[in-house]
Amino acid sequence: MKNNQASRLTAKRTSTSPYFSPTFNQLEQESLNQYIDMLPSDSGVLSDILITNTHTNFDLLSGEQVDNLKLIIHPNSGYDNFPVDFVKGSKAPIVIGSTIRAQAVAQYILSSLFSHFASIPTHTKWDVERKWPRKLISDLKITIIGFGHIGKILHTTLAPMVKELNVYDPFENLTQLNNKNSDVVILACGLNSKSRHIIDKNFLNAMKDTALIINAARGELIKTHDLVNFLKANDEAYAVLDVFEKEPNNFTDFVDLTNIKLTSHIAGVYKNIDLHTIDFETEVVSDFLELTSFDFNNKYQKMILQNKLRPEIGII
């Protein structure tokens, strides 16, 4: 941060997620090497910058390496693997890649919503009755839990379309959870001590017995046992789950259900994710080197993990 470094900073990536292409590491290195020197992930040399992901085990980092860090880039939207004490004690700003997958996850959620209520039929010959007994989106009462990057995209898209749209996010001063008789509940929030198992038996029983639940956020937001019982008791209810309490998941909890769609944590994966991830990392590094501390912290205020610390809650 405009600190007149005598030498170039170094960076190291802890590991690479399986959905990236085989050329990702090379492309990442070529892009970042404009500004810093990328070290091999197995290098014993202490790095100034650490690029992490959801598989990074911070307990395995040496104290010497942690003390040497000037910046941590976590180009993922989830940060459950960060220990609270590590975040509290980190002198290096931890920048989360919340924006990289926001559009993709929002699209997954909207696709789930529209395909559930308005899956377009295929006609092999002219249907003289021309019937399509679908339920209109404009008749729905929808509750969105979470008003971060994804929640805001969903709100902007759905607000003009639905009958009633409620948003709950106590950390954004949206404190009224109006899930009673909701047609749809969409989870778009982070996981913390307050949101864990927010969808439980009591929550589900307040909804319509035809309700749709969509979760592409965090698996532990839903108490799986309670959801399974709700779906078994209400065959017109439906759930779309992309995340689970335990991952990888073998889906055995859901084998007897026909009113559920399961995917393997793919909502945030898309064609250009390699490029968008590298562009994000490059922008953060460039800004870290060129901006003042004040301007850097101001630009990334919503994405710096230390700013998500709350007393008695941990990380929101």
C-alpha positions, 0 to 999 in steps of 0.5 A: 500500500504505497509503502515504497517496498524495496523489493517485490512482494511474493504470493503463494496459493495454498491449493486450487479448487477442482472446478478450475481448468488445468491451465488456471494456475499458469494463467493466474501466475502470468497475471499476478506476476505483473505486480508480484512474484508467485511462489510454488504452493509447496515452497518453504519460503515465507510469502507476503500474500496468501491466496486461500480457498475453502480447503485451506487449513489455517491451523497448519500455517506456521506462526512465522508465516502468519506474522509475515503476511501483509495480505490474504486473498480468499477468492471464494464467497464462503469463509467457514474455514477461517477460525475466528481467532485467526481473523481477530489476530490477523494483521493482514487484511483478509479480502473475500471474493464475494462478487466473483460468484454472486451473479452465478448463484443468483442465476441458479436461484432464479432458474430454480424458482422459474423452472419450479413454477413455470417449466416450459412444456414441449409439444410434438403436435399442436395442443388444441386445448392450449392449457398451461395450469402454471402458478404466476410468479406475480402471485407469490409471497417470497422471503429472502434471508440475507441481503448481501451481494446475492440478496441484493441481486435477487431483490432487484430482480424479483421486487417488480415481479412478485406479490410480496417480497420480504427480506430478512437480514438482522445485520443490515437492520432488516429484522422482521422475518415474515416467513409465515405462509410464504410460498418461497424461502430463499437462503442467501446469507452466511453461516454463523451462530445466529443463522445455523439451523434457521430453517428448522421444524418451527420455521417450516411449519409456519410456511405453506404446505406447498412451499419451495425452499431454495438453498445455494448458500450454506448447508448448515442453515437447514436442519436436514432432518426437519426438512426431510420430515416436512417434505415427506409430510407435504408432497406438494412442497419442494426443495432445491439444495446445492449445499449440505450439512456434510460435504461431499454428501452421498444424498442418502438422507433424501433417497425416498423423496421425489419432491427435491432437487439436489446438486453438488455445490455447483451454483457458483461455478460457471464458464468464465470463473477462471478469468473472473477469479484471476481478474479479482485477485489481480485487481486486489493486488494492484489496489493493495500496492497502489492505494493508500491504506485508507482508500484500500480499506474503503474500497473493500470495506464490505469484503474485508473479513475483519469487518464481519466480526461481531461480539458473541457471534463471531463472523457474520 
